[in-house]
């Protein structure tokens, strides 16, 4: 024990009181509420029975007086109600339903259409209660030979009496619980809490990534064993983290290597940015030179642009992008139209992936010589075609995303793609970037930025979009992979 021991004891005492006594207080409160509800239900049932018996007694007299007319019945119920003291029967009221009408006691000036309606409602309720004028009443009723008598009282006094009884019983339980909690607090504080707090600090540092943290030794054999296990865990995590970092660095290098080069293709310039949410991601883009001979004529110089987005991000999504890349390159050896390539990729992607694994993809066949672009989109984020004359086209999805329907087909659309025209293709990580107030970046901001940078070099324009995203995000975490081509 060092000189700081008293301060540590006080700090842990507070935490211990919160950790032990708060649950006890909650349990005591729950018990109190349960006991109150149980007792209230019991007293309510008793009161309802008593009121019903009173209604039955009154009904006998009303049946006898019925021959003498309504006036005699009114006098009778007024007399009965007036005899009831407010302290014994708070809010006491009587109502009688006769074939020729309804009578209510006038002794305490409670008669009203609202009162008789509330009494009827309560008599039909399972708990014999109903609201009345901001308060609650309990009713007992009895019906015979076409006559009905209602007798009611206010619930407030009954509830208050029950609460007083319950609190008195609960006080004894609370006192005993307090004594028990005090004993437990003292034992835990002196024997367990202090050393455990030190071990918890070490574990928290390890959980925060400070894997070099180690626990000190303790005189208790159990705590010493626990400290040793924590130290072994820290060492194992440090070794695993070093190995993981090395493997992820290699995977990141491989994925970067497999993405399309940004070198110029004859007739086309390409600029791109790939920003995975983790070390590796589920976005993929590629540019392939189709370069197929058409009969005896020279090769047409067409290229295939692909931008794809696998659901999720991280290692599993990165593995799926490798599958997409392999399928794309295989399909491009046999087909040169986006529709056919998508169909080939979809069939094999559907067969090879697990249920729930999907991918969106944008495929465009660009022919610089013919100045045409033909595209098909499998549920991908809209691309944008900006003409040099200021015209703008939204290249929307033309079919389902990959992996849903093995036999899916896609429409193909075609546009002019002339000199100095620009095509922007992104993944949904761009438009669904969130700002600090949960506002999304959206397509409108993307297109505005794209148009504003139309005169800039491609690299600068792509960087401008990337900077707009970072400015919009204002330091919040990137939640999805981002690709800009």
C-alpha positions as a Markdown table, in Angstrom:
| # | Residue | x | y | z |
|---|---|---|---|---|
| 1 | Unk | 0.0 | 0.0 | 0.0 |
| 2 | Unk | 1.5 | 3.3 | -1.0 |
| 3 | Unk | 0.8 | 6.9 | 0.2 |
| 4 | Unk | -2.0 | 7.3 | -2.4 |
| 5 | Unk | -4.0 | 4.4 | -1.0 |
| 6 | Unk | -6.6 | 6.6 | 0.8 |
| 7 | Unk | -7.4 | 8.5 | -2.4 |
| 8 | Unk | -7.7 | 5.3 | -4.4 |
| 9 | Unk | -10.0 | 3.8 | -1.7 |
| 10 | Unk | -12.3 | 6.8 | -1.9 |
| 11 | Unk | -12.5 | 6.7 | -5.7 |
| 12 | Unk | -13.3 | 3.0 | -5.7 |
| 13 | Unk | -15.8 | 3.3 | -2.9 |
| 14 | Unk | -17.8 | 5.7 | -5.1 |
| 15 | Unk | -17.6 | 3.3 | -8.0 |
| 16 | Unk | -18.5 | 0.3 | -5.8 |
| 17 | Unk | -21.5 | 2.1 | -4.3 |
| 18 | Unk | -22.7 | 2.8 | -7.8 |
| 19 | Unk | -22.0 | -0.7 | -9.1 |
| 20 | Unk | -23.6 | -2.6 | -6.1 |
| 21 | Unk | -26.1 | -0.2 | -4.5 |
| 22 | Unk | -27.6 | 1.1 | -7.7 |
| 23 | Unk | -28.8 | -2.4 | -8.9 |
| 24 | Unk | -30.1 | -3.0 | -5.3 |
| 25 | Unk | -31.9 | 0.2 | -5.4 |
| 26 | Unk | -33.4 | -0.7 | -8.8 |
| 27 | Unk | -34.5 | -4.1 | -7.5 |
| 28 | Unk | -36.0 | -2.5 | -4.4 |
| 29 | Unk | -37.9 | 0.0 | -6.5 |
| 30 | Unk | -39.1 | -2.7 | -8.8 |
| 31 | Unk | -40.2 | -4.8 | -5.8 |
| 32 | Unk | -42.0 | -1.7 | -4.4 |
| 33 | Unk | -43.8 | -1.1 | -7.6 |
| 34 | Unk | -44.7 | -4.7 | -8.0 |
| 35 | Unk | -46.0 | -4.9 | -4.4 |
| 36 | Unk | -47.9 | -1.7 | -4.9 |
| 37 | Unk | -49.5 | -3.0 | -8.1 |
| 38 | Unk | -50.4 | -6.4 | -6.5 |
| 39 | Unk | -51.8 | -4.8 | -3.4 |
| 40 | Unk | -53.7 | -2.2 | -5.5 |
| 41 | Unk | -55.3 | -4.9 | -7.6 |
| 42 | Unk | -56.2 | -6.8 | -4.5 |
| 43 | Unk | -57.7 | -3.8 | -2.8 |
| 44 | Unk | -59.5 | -2.7 | -6.0 |
| 45 | Unk | -61.0 | -6.2 | -6.3 |
| 46 | Unk | -62.2 | -6.0 | -2.6 |
| 47 | Unk | -63.6 | -2.5 | -3.1 |
| 48 | Unk | -65.4 | -3.6 | -6.3 |
| 49 | Unk | -67.0 | -6.5 | -4.5 |
| 50 | Unk | -68.0 | -4.2 | -1.6 |
| 51 | Unk | -69.5 | -1.7 | -4.0 |
| 52 | Unk | -71.3 | -4.5 | -5.9 |
| 53 | Unk | -72.8 | -5.7 | -2.6 |
| 54 | Unk | -73.9 | -2.2 | -1.8 |
| 55 | Unk | -75.4 | -1.9 | -5.3 |
| 56 | Unk | -77.2 | -5.2 | -4.7 |
| 57 | Unk | -78.7 | -4.0 | -1.4 |
| 58 | Unk | -79.8 | -0.7 | -2.9 |
| 59 | Unk | -81.3 | -2.5 | -5.9 |
| 60 | Unk | -83.6 | -4.4 | -3.5 |
| 61 | Unk | -84.9 | -1.2 | -2.1 |
| 62 | Unk | -85.2 | 0.4 | -5.5 |
| 63 | Unk | -87.3 | -2.5 | -6.7 |
| 64 | Unk | -89.7 | -2.0 | -3.8 |
| 65 | Unk | -89.9 | 1.8 | -4.4 |
| 66 | Unk | -90.3 | 1.4 | -8.1 |
| 67 | Unk | -94.1 | 1.1 | -7.7 |
| 68 | Unk | -94.2 | 4.5 | -5.9 |
| 69 | Unk | -92.5 | 6.3 | -8.7 |
| 70 | Unk | -89.2 | 8.1 | -9.6 |
| 71 | Unk | -89.6 | 10.7 | -6.9 |
| 72 | Unk | -89.4 | 8.1 | -4.1 |
| 73 | Unk | -86.4 | 6.4 | -5.6 |
| 74 | Unk | -84.6 | 9.8 | -6.0 |
| 75 | Unk | -85.3 | 10.6 | -2.3 |
| 76 | Unk | -84.0 | 7.2 | -1.3 |
| 77 | Unk | -80.7 | 7.3 | -3.2 |
| 78 | Unk | -80.1 | 10.9 | -2.0 |
| 79 | Unk | -80.6 | 9.8 | 1.6 |
| 80 | Unk | -78.2 | 6.8 | 1.2 |
| 81 | Unk | -75.6 | 8.9 | -0.5 |
| 82 | Unk | -75.8 | 11.7 | 2.1 |
| 83 | Unk | -75.2 | 9.3 | 4.9 |
| 84 | Unk | -71.8 | 8.3 | 3.5 |
| 85 | Unk | -69.0 | 10.3 | 5.0 |
| 86 | Unk | -66.3 | 11.6 | 2.7 |
| 87 | Unk | -63.6 | 10.1 | 4.8 |
| 88 | Unk | -65.1 | 6.6 | 4.7 |
| 89 | Unk | -66.3 | 6.6 | 1.1 |
| 90 | Unk | -64.5 | 9.4 | -0.9 |
| 91 | Unk | -66.4 | 10.5 | -4.0 |
| 92 | Unk | -69.4 | 8.2 | -3.2 |
| 93 | Unk | -72.1 | 8.4 | -5.8 |
| 94 | Unk | -75.2 | 6.3 | -6.7 |
| 95 | Unk | -76.9 | 6.0 | -10.1 |
| 96 | Unk | -80.0 | 4.0 | -11.0 |
| 97 | Unk | -81.1 | 3.0 | -14.5 |
| 98 | Unk | -84.8 | 2.4 | -14.8 |
| 99 | Unk | -86.8 | 1.4 | -17.9 |
| 100 | Unk | -88.1 | 4.9 | -18.0 |
| 101 | Unk | -84.8 | 6.8 | -17.4 |
| 102 | Unk | -81.8 | 7.3 | -15.3 |
| 103 | Unk | -81.5 | 8.8 | -11.8 |
| 104 | Unk | -78.4 | 10.0 | -10.0 |
| 105 | Unk | -77.9 | 11.0 | -6.3 |
| 106 | Unk | -77.8 | 14.7 | -5.8 |
| 107 | Unk | -76.5 | 14.8 | -2.2 |
| 108 | Unk | -72.9 | 15.7 | -3.1 |
| 109 | Unk | -73.6 | 17.4 | -6.4 |
| 110 | Unk | -71.8 | 14.9 | -8.5 |
| 111 | Unk | -74.6 | 14.0 | -10.9 |
| 112 | Unk | -73.9 | 14.6 | -14.6 |
| 113 | Unk | -74.2 | 12.9 | -17.9 |
| 114 | Unk | -70.4 | 12.4 | -17.9 |
| 115 | Unk | -70.6 | 10.7 | -14.5 |
| 116 | Unk | -73.2 | 8.1 | -15.5 |
| 117 | Unk | -71.3 | 7.4 | -18.8 |
| 118 | Unk | -68.1 | 6.9 | -16.8 |
| 119 | Unk | -70.0 | 4.5 | -14.4 |
| 120 | Unk | -71.3 | 2.5 | -17.3 |
| 121 | Unk | -67.8 | 2.3 | -18.9 |
| 122 | Unk | -66.3 | 1.2 | -15.6 |
| 123 | Unk | -68.9 | -1.5 | -15.1 |
| 124 | Unk | -67.8 | -3.0 | -18.4 |
| 125 | Unk | -64.1 | -2.8 | -17.7 |
| 126 | Unk | -62.1 | -5.8 | -16.4 |
| 127 | Unk | -60.7 | -3.7 | -13.5 |
| 128 | Unk | -64.0 | -1.9 | -12.8 |
| 129 | Unk | -62.3 | 1.5 | -13.3 |
| 130 | Unk | -62.8 | 4.4 | -15.6 |
| 131 | Unk | -61.6 | 8.1 | -15.9 |
| 132 | Unk | -63.9 | 10.8 | -14.9 |
| 133 | Unk | -63.0 | 14.5 | -15.0 |
| 134 | Unk | -59.3 | 14.1 | -14.7 |
| 135 | Unk | -59.7 | 11.6 | -11.9 |
| 136 | Unk | -60.5 | 7.9 | -11.8 |
| 137 | Unk | -63.4 | 6.1 | -10.3 |
| 138 | Unk | -64.1 | 2.5 | -9.3 |
| 139 | Unk | -67.6 | 1.1 | -9.7 |
| 140 | Unk | -69.7 | -1.7 | -8.5 |
| 141 | Unk | -72.9 | -2.5 | -10.3 |
| 142 | Unk | -75.9 | -4.9 | -10.0 |
| 143 | Unk | -78.6 | -5.6 | -12.5 |
| 144 | Unk | -81.9 | -7.4 | -12.1 |
| 145 | Unk | -85.4 | -7.3 | -13.7 |
| 146 | Unk | -84.5 | -4.4 | -16.0 |
| 147 | Unk | -83.1 | -2.3 | -13.1 |
| 148 | Unk | -79.4 | -1.4 | -12.7 |
| 149 | Unk | -77.7 | 0.2 | -9.7 |
| 150 | Unk | -74.2 | 1.8 | -10.0 |
| 151 | Unk | -72.2 | 2.7 | -6.9 |
| 152 | Unk | -68.9 | 4.5 | -7.3 |
| 153 | Unk | -66.0 | 5.9 | -5.3 |
| 154 | Unk | -62.8 | 7.8 | -6.2 |
| 155 | Unk | -59.6 | 5.7 | -6.7 |
| 156 | Unk | -57.3 | 8.3 | -5.4 |
| 157 | Unk | -57.9 | 7.6 | -1.7 |
| 158 | Unk | -57.7 | 3.9 | -2.2 |
| 159 | Unk | -54.4 | 4.3 | -4.1 |
| 160 | Unk | -53.0 | 6.5 | -1.4 |
| 161 | Unk | -53.9 | 4.1 | 1.4 |
| 162 | Unk | -52.3 | 1.2 | -0.5 |
| 163 | Unk | -49.1 | 3.2 | -1.2 |
| 164 | Unk | -48.8 | 4.0 | 2.5 |
| 165 | Unk | -49.0 | 0.3 | 3.5 |
| 166 | Unk | -46.6 | -0.8 | 0.8 |
| 167 | Unk | -44.0 | 1.8 | 1.7 |
| 168 | Unk | -44.1 | 0.8 | 5.3 |
| 169 | Unk | -43.4 | -2.8 | 4.4 |
| 170 | Unk | -40.7 | -1.8 | 1.9 |
| 171 | Unk | -38.8 | 0.3 | 4.5 |
| 172 | Unk | -37.9 | -2.9 | 6.4 |
| 173 | Unk | -36.7 | -4.5 | 3.3 |
| 174 | Unk | -34.7 | -1.4 | 2.3 |
| 175 | Unk | -33.0 | -1.3 | 5.7 |
| 176 | Unk | -31.9 | -5.0 | 5.5 |
| 177 | Unk | -30.8 | -4.5 | 1.9 |
| 178 | Unk | -28.7 | -1.5 | 2.9 |
| 179 | Unk | -27.0 | -3.4 | 5.7 |
| 180 | Unk | -26.2 | -6.3 | 3.3 |
| 181 | Unk | -24.9 | -3.9 | 0.6 |
| 182 | Unk | -22.6 | -2.2 | 3.1 |
| 183 | Unk | -21.0 | -5.5 | 4.1 |
| 184 | Unk | -20.6 | -6.6 | 0.5 |
| 185 | Unk | -19.1 | -3.2 | -0.4 |
| 186 | Unk | -16.5 | -3.3 | 2.3 |
| 187 | Unk | -15.4 | -6.9 | 1.4 |
| 188 | Unk | -15.2 | -6.2 | -2.3 |
| 189 | Unk | -13.4 | -2.9 | -1.8 |
| 190 | Unk | -10.6 | -4.3 | 0.4 |
| 191 | Unk | -10.1 | -7.7 | -1.2 |
| 192 | Unk | -10.9 | -7.4 | -4.8 |
| 193 | Unk | -11.7 | -4.0 | -6.2 |
| 194 | Unk | -8.4 | -2.3 | -6.0 |
| 195 | Unk | -6.3 | -5.0 | -7.7 |
| 196 | Unk | -9.0 | -5.7 | -10.2 |
| 197 | Unk | -9.1 | -2.0 | -11.1 |
| 198 | Unk | -5.4 | -2.1 | -11.9 |
| 199 | Unk | -5.9 | -5.2 | -14.1 |
| 200 | Unk | -8.9 | -3.5 | -15.8 |
| 201 | Unk | -6.8 | -0.5 | -16.7 |
| 202 | Unk | -4.2 | -2.8 | -18.4 |
| 203 | Unk | -7.0 | -4.6 | -20.3 |
| 204 | Unk | -8.4 | -1.3 | -21.4 |
| 205 | Unk | -5.1 | -0.1 | -22.7 |
| 206 | Unk | -4.7 | -3.3 | -24.6 |
| 207 | Unk | -8.2 | -2.9 | -26.0 |
| 208 | Unk | -7.3 | 0.7 | -27.1 |
| 209 | Unk | -4.4 | -0.8 | -29.2 |
| 210 | Unk | -1.6 | -0.3 | -26.7 |
| 211 | Unk | -0.5 | -3.9 | -27.0 |
| 212 | Unk | 2.7 | -3.4 | -25.1 |
| 213 | Unk | 0.9 | -2.8 | -21.8 |
| 214 | Unk | 1.6 | -5.4 | -19.1 |
| 215 | Unk | 0.0 | -6.1 | -15.7 |
| 216 | Unk | 2.0 | -5.9 | -12.5 |
| 217 | Unk | 2.4 | -8.8 | -10.0 |
| 218 | Unk | 0.1 | -9.4 | -7.1 |
| 219 | Unk | 0.5 | -11.3 | -3.8 |
| 220 | Unk | -2.8 | -13.1 | -4.3 |
| 221 | Unk | -2.2 | -16.3 | -6.3 |
| 222 | Unk | -5.6 | -16.0 | -8.1 |
| 223 | Unk | -4.9 | -12.4 | -9.2 |
| 224 | Unk | -1.3 | -13.3 | -10.1 |
| 225 | Unk | -2.6 | -16.0 | -12.3 |
| 226 | Unk | -5.1 | -13.6 | -13.9 |
| 227 | Unk | -2.3 | -11.0 | -14.5 |
| 228 | Unk | -0.1 | -13.6 | -16.1 |
| 229 | Unk | -2.9 | -14.6 | -18.5 |
| 230 | Unk | -3.5 | -10.9 | -19.4 |
| 231 | Unk | 0.2 | -10.5 | -20.1 |
| 232 | Unk | 0.2 | -13.6 | -22.3 |
| 233 | Unk | -2.9 | -12.3 | -24.1 |
| 234 | Unk | -1.3 | -8.9 | -24.7 |
| 235 | Unk | 1.8 | -10.6 | -26.2 |
| 236 | Unk | -0.2 | -12.9 | -28.4 |
| 237 | Unk | -2.3 | -9.9 | -29.6 |
| 238 | Unk | 0.8 | -8.0 | -30.4 |
| 239 | Unk | 2.3 | -10.8 | -32.4 |
| 240 | Unk | -1.0 | -11.3 | -34.2 |
| 241 | Unk | -1.3 | -7.6 | -34.9 |
| 242 | Unk | 2.2 | -7.5 | -36.5 |
| 243 | Unk | 1.4 | -10.5 | -38.7 |
| 244 | Unk | -2.0 | -9.1 | -39.6 |
| 245 | Unk | -0.5 | -5.7 | -40.5 |
| 246 | Unk | 2.0 | -7.4 | -42.7 |
| 247 | Unk | -0.6 | -9.5 | -44.5 |
| 248 | Unk | -3.0 | -6.5 | -44.9 |
| 249 | Unk | -0.2 | -4.4 | -46.3 |
| 250 | Unk | 0.5 | -7.2 | -48.9 |
| 251 | Unk | -3.2 | -7.5 | -49.7 |
| 252 | Unk | -3.5 | -3.7 | -50.1 |
| 253 | Unk | -0.5 | -3.8 | -52.4 |
| 254 | Unk | -2.0 | -6.6 | -54.5 |
| 255 | Unk | -5.4 | -4.9 | -54.8 |
| 256 | Unk | -3.8 | -1.6 | -55.8 |
| 257 | Unk | -1.7 | -3.5 | -58.4 |
| 258 | Unk | -4.8 | -5.1 | -59.9 |
| 259 | Unk | -6.6 | -1.8 | -60.4 |
| 260 | Unk | -6.4 | -0.1 | -63.9 |
| 261 | Unk | -3.3 | 1.9 | -64.7 |
| 262 | Unk | -4.0 | 5.6 | -65.1 |
| 263 | Unk | -1.8 | 5.7 | -68.3 |
| 264 | Unk | -3.4 | 7.2 | -71.3 |
| 265 | Unk | -5.2 | 4.9 | -73.7 |
| 266 | Unk | -5.2 | 6.0 | -77.4 |
| 267 | Unk | -8.0 | 8.6 | -77.6 |
| 268 | Unk | -8.8 | 8.5 | -73.9 |
| 269 | Unk | -7.4 | 10.0 | -70.7 |
| 270 | Unk | -8.1 | 8.3 | -67.3 |
| 271 | Unk | -7.9 | 9.7 | -63.8 |
| 272 | Unk | -9.1 | 7.8 | -60.7 |
| 273 | Unk | -9.0 | 7.7 | -56.9 |
| 274 | Unk | -9.6 | 4.6 | -54.8 |
| 275 | Unk | -10.2 | 5.2 | -51.1 |
| 276 | Unk | -11.1 | 2.0 | -49.2 |
| 277 | Unk | -12.9 | 2.3 | -45.8 |
| 278 | Unk | -10.5 | -0.4 | -44.5 |
| 279 | Unk | -7.1 | -1.4 | -45.6 |
| 280 | Unk | -8.7 | -3.2 | -48.6 |
| 281 | Unk | -12.1 | -2.6 | -50.1 |
| 282 | Unk | -15.0 | -3.9 | -52.1 |
| 283 | Unk | -14.7 | -1.3 | -55.0 |
| 284 | Unk | -13.1 | -2.3 | -58.3 |
| 285 | Unk | -12.4 | -0.5 | -61.5 |
| 286 | Unk | -10.6 | -1.6 | -64.7 |
| 287 | Unk | -10.0 | -0.5 | -68.3 |
| 288 | Unk | -9.5 | -3.1 | -71.0 |
| 289 | Unk | -8.5 | -2.6 | -74.6 |
| 290 | Unk | -11.0 | -4.8 | -76.5 |
| 291 | Unk | -9.0 | -4.1 | -79.8 |
| 292 | Unk | -10.9 | -6.7 | -81.8 |
| 293 | Unk | -10.4 | -7.0 | -85.6 |
| 294 | Unk | -13.6 | -6.5 | -87.6 |
| 295 | Unk | -13.3 | -8.8 | -90.6 |
| 296 | Unk | -10.4 | -7.7 | -92.7 |
| 297 | Unk | -10.5 | -4.2 | -91.5 |
| 298 | Unk | -8.1 | -2.8 | -88.9 |
| 299 | Unk | -8.8 | -3.1 | -85.2 |
| 300 | Unk | -11.4 | -0.7 | -84.0 |
| 301 | Unk | -9.5 | 0.5 | -80.8 |
| 302 | Unk | -12.5 | 0.2 | -78.5 |
| 303 | Unk | -12.0 | -0.1 | -74.7 |
| 304 | Unk | -14.1 | -1.5 | -71.9 |
| 305 | Unk | -14.5 | 0.6 | -68.7 |
| 306 | Unk | -15.7 | -1.3 | -65.6 |
| 307 | Unk | -16.6 | 0.2 | -62.2 |
| 308 | Unk | -18.0 | -2.3 | -59.7 |
| 309 | Unk | -19.0 | -2.2 | -56.0 |
| 310 | Unk | -19.4 | -5.3 | -53.9 |
| 311 | Unk | -21.7 | -5.2 | -50.9 |
| 312 | Unk | -19.8 | -4.4 | -47.7 |
| 313 | Unk | -16.1 | -3.5 | -47.4 |
| 314 | Unk | -13.0 | -5.1 | -46.0 |
| 315 | Unk | -11.4 | -8.4 | -46.7 |
| 316 | Unk | -14.5 | -10.4 | -47.7 |
| 317 | Unk | -15.5 | -7.6 | -50.2 |
| 318 | Unk | -12.0 | -7.5 | -51.5 |
| 319 | Unk | -12.1 | -11.2 | -52.2 |
| 320 | Unk | -15.3 | -10.7 | -54.2 |
| 321 | Unk | -13.7 | -8.0 | -56.3 |
| 322 | Unk | -10.9 | -10.4 | -57.2 |
| 323 | Unk | -13.6 | -12.8 | -58.5 |
| 324 | Unk | -15.2 | -10.0 | -60.5 |
| 325 | Unk | -11.9 | -9.0 | -62.0 |
| 326 | Unk | -11.2 | -12.6 | -63.1 |
| 327 | Unk | -14.7 | -12.9 | -64.6 |
| 328 | Unk | -14.4 | -9.6 | -66.4 |
| 329 | Unk | -11.1 | -10.5 | -68.0 |
| 330 | Unk | -12.5 | -13.9 | -69.0 |
| 331 | Unk | -15.7 | -12.4 | -70.5 |
| 332 | Unk | -13.7 | -9.7 | -72.4 |
| 333 | Unk | -11.9 | -12.5 | -74.3 |
| 334 | Unk | -15.2 | -13.7 | -75.8 |
| 335 | Unk | -17.5 | -10.7 | -75.8 |
| 336 | Unk | -17.2 | -7.0 | -76.6 |
| 337 | Unk | -20.7 | -5.7 | -75.7 |
| 338 | Unk | -21.5 | -4.6 | -72.1 |
| 339 | Unk | -24.8 | -6.5 | -72.1 |
| 340 | Unk | -23.1 | -9.9 | -72.9 |
| 341 | Unk | -20.2 | -9.3 | -70.6 |
| 342 | Unk | -22.6 | -8.5 | -67.7 |
| 343 | Unk | -24.6 | -11.6 | -68.4 |
| 344 | Unk | -21.5 | -13.8 | -68.3 |
| 345 | Unk | -20.2 | -12.2 | -65.1 |
| 346 | Unk | -23.6 | -12.4 | -63.4 |
| 347 | Unk | -24.1 | -16.2 | -64.2 |
| 348 | Unk | -20.7 | -17.1 | -62.7 |
| 349 | Unk | -20.9 | -14.6 | -59.8 |
| 350 | Unk | -24.3 | -16.0 | -58.9 |
| 351 | Unk | -22.9 | -19.5 | -58.8 |
| 352 | Unk | -19.7 | -18.7 | -56.9 |
| 353 | Unk | -20.9 | -16.4 | -54.2 |
| 354 | Unk | -22.9 | -16.9 | -51.0 |
| 355 | Unk | -26.6 | -15.9 | -50.7 |
| 356 | Unk | -26.7 | -12.3 | -49.9 |
| 357 | Unk | -23.5 | -11.4 | -51.7 |
| 358 | Unk | -24.3 | -8.8 | -54.4 |
| 359 | Unk | -22.4 | -6.3 | -56.6 |
| 360 | Unk | -23.3 | -3.4 | -58.7 |
| 361 | Unk | -21.4 | -2.8 | -61.9 |
| 362 | Unk | -21.1 | -0.1 | -64.6 |
| 363 | Unk | -19.7 | -1.4 | -68.0 |
| 364 | Unk | -19.1 | 1.0 | -70.9 |
| 365 | Unk | -17.7 | 0.2 | -74.3 |
| 366 | Unk | -16.0 | 3.4 | -75.5 |
| 367 | Unk | -15.0 | 3.7 | -79.2 |
| 368 | Unk | -12.8 | 6.8 | -79.5 |
| 369 | Unk | -12.7 | 6.5 | -83.3 |
| 370 | Unk | -16.4 | 6.3 | -83.8 |
| 371 | Unk | -16.9 | 8.8 | -80.9 |
| 372 | Unk | -19.6 | 6.6 | -79.3 |
| 373 | Unk | -20.1 | 5.1 | -75.8 |
| 374 | Unk | -22.4 | 2.1 | -75.2 |
| 375 | Unk | -23.1 | 1.2 | -71.6 |
| 376 | Unk | -25.1 | -1.2 | -69.4 |
| 377 | Unk | -25.4 | -0.7 | -65.6 |
| 378 | Unk | -26.3 | -3.5 | -63.1 |
| 379 | Unk | -27.9 | -1.4 | -60.4 |
| 380 | Unk | -24.9 | 0.9 | -60.2 |
| 381 | Unk | -24.8 | 4.5 | -59.0 |
| 382 | Unk | -25.6 | 6.8 | -61.9 |
| 383 | Unk | -22.7 | 7.9 | -64.1 |
| 384 | Unk | -22.6 | 11.3 | -65.7 |
| 385 | Unk | -21.6 | 12.3 | -69.2 |
| 386 | Unk | -20.6 | 15.9 | -69.7 |
| 387 | Unk | -20.3 | 17.2 | -73.2 |
| 388 | Unk | -17.8 | 19.8 | -74.2 |
| 389 | Unk | -20.7 | 22.0 | -75.3 |
| 390 | Unk | -22.2 | 21.9 | -71.8 |
| 391 | Unk | -24.7 | 19.1 | -72.3 |
| 392 | Unk | -25.3 | 16.7 | -69.5 |
| 393 | Unk | -26.6 | 13.1 | -69.5 |
| 394 | Unk | -27.3 | 10.9 | -66.5 |
| 395 | Unk | -26.4 | 7.3 | -67.2 |
| 396 | Unk | -28.8 | 5.4 | -65.0 |
| 397 | Unk | -29.0 | 1.7 | -64.1 |
| 398 | Unk | -30.4 | -0.5 | -66.8 |
| 399 | Unk | -31.1 | -3.6 | -64.8 |
| 400 | Unk | -30.7 | -5.7 | -61.6 |
| 401 | Unk | -27.5 | -5.8 | -59.5 |
| 402 | Unk | -25.3 | -8.8 | -59.9 |
| 403 | Unk | -26.0 | -12.0 | -57.9 |
| 404 | Unk | -29.8 | -11.8 | -57.6 |
| 405 | Unk | -31.1 | -13.5 | -60.8 |
| 406 | Unk | -28.9 | -16.0 | -62.7 |
| 407 | Unk | -30.7 | -15.2 | -65.9 |
| 408 | Unk | -31.0 | -11.5 | -65.6 |
| 409 | Unk | -30.6 | -9.3 | -68.7 |
| 410 | Unk | -29.7 | -5.6 | -69.1 |
| 411 | Unk | -30.7 | -2.9 | -71.5 |
| 412 | Unk | -28.0 | -1.1 | -73.4 |
| 413 | Unk | -27.9 | 2.6 | -74.1 |
| 414 | Unk | -25.7 | 4.6 | -76.5 |
| 415 | Unk | -24.5 | 8.2 | -76.6 |
| 416 | Unk | -22.1 | 10.4 | -78.5 |
| 417 | Unk | -18.7 | 10.6 | -76.8 |
| 418 | Unk | -16.7 | 13.3 | -78.6 |
| 419 | Unk | -13.4 | 15.0 | -78.1 |
| 420 | Unk | -13.1 | 16.8 | -74.8 |
| 421 | Unk | -16.3 | 15.1 | -73.5 |
| 422 | Unk | -16.0 | 13.8 | -69.9 |
| 423 | Unk | -17.4 | 10.7 | -68.2 |
| 424 | Unk | -17.7 | 10.5 | -64.4 |
| 425 | Unk | -18.3 | 7.1 | -62.8 |
| 426 | Unk | -18.3 | 6.7 | -59.0 |
| 427 | Unk | -19.4 | 4.1 | -56.4 |
| 428 | Unk | -22.2 | 4.9 | -53.9 |
| 429 | Unk | -19.6 | 5.6 | -51.2 |
| 430 | Unk | -19.3 | 9.0 | -52.9 |
| 431 | Unk | -23.0 | 10.0 | -52.9 |
| 432 | Unk | -23.7 | 8.3 | -49.6 |
| 433 | Unk | -20.8 | 10.1 | -47.7 |
| 434 | Unk | -22.2 | 11.4 | -44.4 |
| 435 | Unk | -21.5 | 14.8 | -42.9 |
| 436 | Unk | -21.5 | 15.6 | -39.2 |
| 437 | Unk | -25.3 | 16.2 | -39.2 |
| 438 | Unk | -26.1 | 12.9 | -40.9 |
| 439 | Unk | -26.6 | 14.7 | -44.2 |
| 440 | Unk | -25.5 | 12.8 | -47.3 |
| 441 | Unk | -23.3 | 14.3 | -50.0 |
| 442 | Unk | -25.8 | 13.3 | -52.7 |
| 443 | Unk | -25.8 | 13.3 | -56.5 |
| 444 | Unk | -26.6 | 17.0 | -56.7 |
| 445 | Unk | -23.4 | 18.1 | -55.0 |
| 446 | Unk | -21.4 | 15.5 | -57.0 |
| 447 | Unk | -22.7 | 16.8 | -60.4 |
| 448 | Unk | -22.2 | 20.5 | -59.4 |
| 449 | Unk | -18.6 | 19.8 | -58.5 |
| 450 | Unk | -18.1 | 17.8 | -61.7 |
| 451 | Unk | -19.5 | 20.7 | -63.8 |
| 452 | Unk | -17.5 | 23.3 | -61.9 |
| 453 | Unk | -14.2 | 21.4 | -62.7 |
| 454 | Unk | -15.0 | 20.8 | -66.4 |
| 455 | Unk | -12.2 | 23.0 | -67.6 |
| 456 | Unk | -9.5 | 21.6 | -65.2 |
| 457 | Unk | -7.1 | 18.8 | -66.1 |
| 458 | Unk | -8.5 | 15.3 | -65.2 |
| 459 | Unk | -6.2 | 14.8 | -62.2 |
| 460 | Unk | -7.1 | 18.1 | -60.7 |
| 461 | Unk | -10.8 | 17.5 | -61.4 |
| 462 | Unk | -10.7 | 14.2 | -59.6 |
| 463 | Unk | -8.8 | 15.7 | -56.7 |
| 464 | Unk | -11.4 | 18.4 | -56.5 |
| 465 | Unk | -14.2 | 15.9 | -56.0 |
| 466 | Unk | -12.1 | 14.0 | -53.4 |
| 467 | Unk | -11.4 | 17.3 | -51.5 |
| 468 | Unk | -15.1 | 18.2 | -51.7 |
| 469 | Unk | -16.0 | 14.9 | -50.0 |
| 470 | Unk | -13.4 | 15.4 | -47.3 |
| 471 | Unk | -14.6 | 19.0 | -46.7 |
| 472 | Unk | -18.2 | 17.8 | -46.5 |
| 473 | Unk | -17.3 | 14.9 | -44.1 |
| 474 | Unk | -15.4 | 17.4 | -41.8 |
| 475 | Unk | -13.4 | 14.7 | -40.0 |
| 476 | Unk | -16.2 | 12.1 | -39.6 |
| 477 | Unk | -15.3 | 8.5 | -40.3 |
| 478 | Unk | -15.5 | 7.2 | -43.8 |
| 479 | Unk | -18.1 | 4.4 | -43.7 |
| 480 | Unk | -17.8 | 3.0 | -47.2 |
| 481 | Unk | -15.3 | 2.5 | -50.0 |
| 482 | Unk | -15.0 | 5.4 | -52.4 |
| 483 | Unk | -14.0 | 5.1 | -56.0 |
| 484 | Unk | -13.9 | 8.0 | -58.5 |
| 485 | Unk | -13.1 | 7.4 | -62.2 |
